[in-house]
Amino acid sequence: MKMNIISKSILLSAGIIFGQSVSFAGNGDRVGSAGASELLINPWSRSAAWADAGVSCVNGVDAIYTNIAGLAFTDKTQIRFDRTSWLGGAGININSAGLAQRISDAGVISVSVMSMGFGDIQITTVDLPEGGIGDFSPTYSNFNVGYAREFSNSIYGGINFKVISQSIANLRGTGVAIDAGIRYVTGEEDQIKFGITLKNVGPTMTYRGDGLALQMLYPETGDLATIEQRSSAFEMPSLLAIGGSYDFNFTEVYKLTLAGAFTANSFSNDQFKLGANFNMNAEKAQFDMSVGYIYEKGIFSKTFDFEGRVTAISGFTAGLSVNAIVGKNKNMLGINYAYRHARPFNGCHTIGLTIDIK
């Protein structure tokens, strides 16, 4: 009885937060004014393949990004390595690694890291605008530590702590943020799921370092002075997402999952996401095929401006996962691939390796 009261309180609180957040989200005047925008990129191939629509049904390491409550559905141990070629042709690569580990009958913890590299960029100055004095390599890194647990047979919840680090040769910014989410499961075969998550909530972030300093020589005295400029603080790209899904369990081998989600963004357009995942779970192998679409205001526009399109991602996603089932415990070794269409770039390609230990 006490657990039911706690579960209902969690759902009621989440609903109130969602209602308040939607009324303030999607403000076109705030598009692009937040920092740490890499927090809006899903580095995991399985969930990205169906447009991040699985807010209510994504499990394991993928749940670290989509909805941390899904981490509670990890069987025992899951290890993931994914690499993304972001905006094909732009020279941007994303490497991610994650570990989800069950620590009790109800609890699961996770640790993950995402690193974004932009290649080598020439150092230029006012006196040397063409460079020739060396290169620097900007890096973005996100570190995550999460925990999720089962509160009852139908209520699951989780929380994720993240540290954001951005740096170039002589400038660095560091910030922290929190994600929280819940999932509700119902139906005779647990085929109906609902989920809600609040992400990237944290204090403002600023840059610090020698890159903000400028040395000047006073002509009257010949003295050398250092002037340090102040960096403006920027907010995290907070958002709230809610979604639902339904499993069509045709047989013990074949299953089709349809999912939908709505994302209320504080610093970009709101998004509607639809996804479908077909799963074949045979004796020696498991196969997943996914498709999805993300819709937001101006997605069909050919121009980039505040009245048209504000993102290079044009909506369509797809992907495949093939897992070999090995050993008496039916451990799985899988290869995953996801594609996200982008205009005018050549799309985003993510390939990954999954190890599931039962």
N, C-alpha and C positions, 0 to 999 in steps of 0.2 A: 504493500500500500504506500509506504513511504517512498519507494523508488518510483512509483507511478506519479506521485505528486511532483517529485524532482523533474521527471521527464517532461511532464506537462508544463512546468514552469519554464524549462529551457526553451520549449517550442513557442510559448507565449512571448517570452522575451525576444526571441529571434524575430518573430512576426512583427513586434512593435518596432524593432530596429529597422527591419526591412521597409516598413511603411514610411518611417521618417526619412530614411536614406533616399528612397525613390523620389520623394518630393524635391530633393535638392540636387539630385544627380543629373548627368547629361547636360550640363550648362555649356553651351557652345562658346561662350565668352572665356571659359577657362581652359579650352583645349590647348595642350602643349605647355601649360604653365607649371606643371608638376615636374619633379625630378625623378631620378631612379626609374626611368621608364622601362628598363630591362626587367623589372618585376612583373610586367604585363606580358612577357614572352614565356610561353610554355616550352620548357626544354625537353619534355618527355614525349616520345613518339606515339605511344599507344593512345593516350588521351588527346593529343593534338590531332590525330588522324580523324576523329569525328567531332572536330570543331570545338573542343572543350565543353561539349554539351553534357558530359557525364557528371555534373555537379552532384547528382543523387546516386550514382552507381559506379564511379571509378574507384578501384581498390589499389592497395599496395603503394609502391613508390610514386606512381602517377598521382595519387591523392595529395601528395605534398604540395603540388601546385593547384590542383583543381578544387579539392575540398578535403582538408586534413582529417575529417571524420572518417573518410574511407580507408585511412590507414589501419583502422581497427579490424579490417577484414583480411589482413595478412595472415596466411596459414602458419608459417613459422619464420622463415628467413627469405627475404628477397633482395637481390643485388642487381643494380642497373648501371649501365654505361651507355650514354647517348651522345651523339655528335650531330650538330646542325650546321648546315651551310645556309646562313641567314641572308635573304634577299640576294639570290644567286647572281654572281658577278660583282657584288659589292666588296668582296674580300673579308666578310665578317663571319667568324666561326664561333660556335658555342659548344663547349664541352661540359657535360654534367655527369655526376656520379652520385648514386644514392644507395642507402642501406636501410631496410625496414626489418626490425627484429621483434618477435613476440617475447615478452618478458613474464607474462602471466596468462591465466585463462582469459582475462578480460582486457589486458593492456598491451600496447605495442608502441615502441619508440622508433624514431627515424633520425638519420643524419644524412645530409646531402649538401652538395656544393655545385654551383653553376659558375662557369668562368667564360667571359665573353672577350674575344680578342679581335683587334682591328688591323693587325699587321703592322709593318713599320712605316712611320710617317717622318718625312724630313723635318729637321729642326730649321726654322727660319727666324730671322730677326729683322728689325727695321733696316739695319745696315746690309743684311744679307737676305733679301727676300727670295732668292732662288735656292737657298739652302747651301748644301755642300759642307756642313760642319757636323754631320752626324744624323742619327735617327732616334726616334723614341717610339715606344709601343704602349698605347693606352690599354688599360685592362679594367673590366668590370667583374666583380666577384660577389656572389651571394652565398652565405652560409646559413643552413637551416637545421634546427633541432626541433623535432616534433614529438608529440605524444597523443595517442588516441585510445579510447577504451569503450567497451560495451557496458552501457548502463542498465539495459534490459534486453529482452529478446527483440525489441523493435527500435530502441533508441541508442544511437551511437554519437559520440562527440569527440572533438580533438582540438588541440591548440599547437601552433607552430611559431617558434621564435626565429627571427632572421636578422643577420648582420649584413649590411650592404657596404661594399668598399669599391670606390672608383679612384683611379690614379692615372696620371701621366708622369712625365719625367720630374716635374718640380711642383706638383699640385696633387692633393689627395682630399677625398671626402669620405666620411664614414657615417653611417646611420643605422638605426635599428627599427624593426617593425614587428607586428604580431598578426597572425592569422588565427581565426577561430571558426569552427564549423560544426554542424550537427547533421545527422541523417536519420530519417524515419523509414522503417521497412514494415510492410504489411502485405496481406494476401495469403491465400492458402498455401502457396508455394513461394512466399516471399518475393513475388514477382512485381509488386508495386513499391516504388521508392520515391522519397522526397528528400531534398537536401537544401541547405542554406549555409552560406559562408560569407564572412566579413574578412577582407584581406587588406594587407599593407597599411595597417593603422599604426602610426608612430609619430614621434616628434619630428620637427623640421631638421633639415640636413644642410650643412654648409661646407665650403671648400677652404682648405688652409694649405699654406706652403710658400716657398720662395717665388713661385710663379706669380704671386700677387704683389711682389716687391719690385720697385723700380729705383735704380740708382741715378742721381742727378748731380751735376757739377755746377756749383755756383760760380759764375764768371767773375764776380767782384772779388771773392776771397780765395777761390780755388779749392774750397772745401767740398768734400764728397758727402752727400747725404742720401739716405735710403728712405723712400716713401713707400709705405705699405697700404695697399688698397683693401677695402673691406668687401667681402663676398656676401651677396644677398642670400638669405636662407630660402629654401624651397621645400614644399610639402611633398609627402609621399603620394603616389597615385592610388589612393584608397578606392575600394569598390565593394559592392555587395552583390552576390549572385544567388539566385534561387532557381531550382530546377526539379524536374520529375522525370521518371522513366518507367517503362513497362516491359517485362520480359515475356516473350512468346515462346514457351517451352514446348516445341513441337514433339520432340522425343528426348531420350536421355543423351542423345548425341548432338542434336541440332537445336540451336536457340537463336532467336532474333530479339535484339533490344533496341527499342526506339526511345530517344531521350530528347528533351528540350530544356533550355535554360534562358533566363533573362539576367543580364548583367547591368547594374546601375553604376556607371563610372562617375567619379567626382570630377575628373579632369579631362574627359573625352566623351564622345557620344555613347549613349546607351546601346547595348547590343542584344539581339535575339539570335539564339543558337539552336540549331537542329542537327541531330546526329542519329545514325543507325549503325549497329554493329551486328554482324552475323558471325556466330561462333559454332565451330564443329569440334567436338571433344571426343576423339576416337581413342582406341586403346593405347596406341603407340605415339600419337601426335595430336596436337591441338592447333587449329587454324582459325584466325580472326580476319575478317575483312570489314573495313569501316569507311563510311563517307559522312560528310557533314557540310554545313553552310553557316556562315556568320553574317548576319545582316545588321547594318547600322545606317544612319542617315548619310546620304551622299555616296553610298558604296558603288553605285552605277555611274557616277560622274567621271568624266575623263580629265577634269581639272583638279588641281590641288589648291584649295583655298577653304576658308571657313564656311563658305556657302555650298561648297562641293564636297569632295572627298578629302579626308584628313588622315588617311592611312594608306600605306602601300599594299596591305593585305586585302585582297579583293573578294574574299568570302569562301571560296570552295576549298575543301580539304578531303583527303583520302589516305588510306594506308592499309598495310598488311602486316600480320604477325604470324610466324610459324614457330611452333614449339615442339621439340622432341621430348617425349616422356620416357625417362630412363630409371632403372633401378626398381627395387621392390617397393620403395616409398613413393614411387611415381614423381620423382623430382623432374623439373623441367628446365631445358636449355633452349632459349628462344632468340630469334632474330626479328627485329621490328623495323618498319619503315613508315614514314609519314611524309605527305606532300601538302604544302599550303600554297595556294596560288597567289601571286603578287604581280601587280602592274605598276610600273613598266619593267620590273625586274623579271628574272627567269624562275621565280618561285623559290620556296624554302624547302630544303630536303633534310630530313632527320633520319638517321639510322642508328639502331641501338642493339645492345645485347642484354638479355635478361636471364638471371639464374634464380630459380625458385626451388627452395629446399623445404620439403614437406615435414 
